Amino acid sequence: MAETLRARIADGTLPPQSLVSEVQLESEFGVARGTVRKAIAALRDDGLLVTTPGMGSFVTAAEK
């Protein structure tokens, strides 16, 4: 899932400032919320997402 999201960020499907919804990803991929959170954490560690408490996770910039 993290690789799919990374590709969507790179190709512009998820442009900068886009909200990455845990609920939507959970439904789309048919996985548990914990799995979604691990993928988001991995992308956050790579600098592709930033998470703001109470607001959600947002795309920071396209992968280089």
Helices and strands as residue ranges (DSSP letters): H 2-10, E 19-20, H 22-29, H 33-45, E 49-52, E 56-59
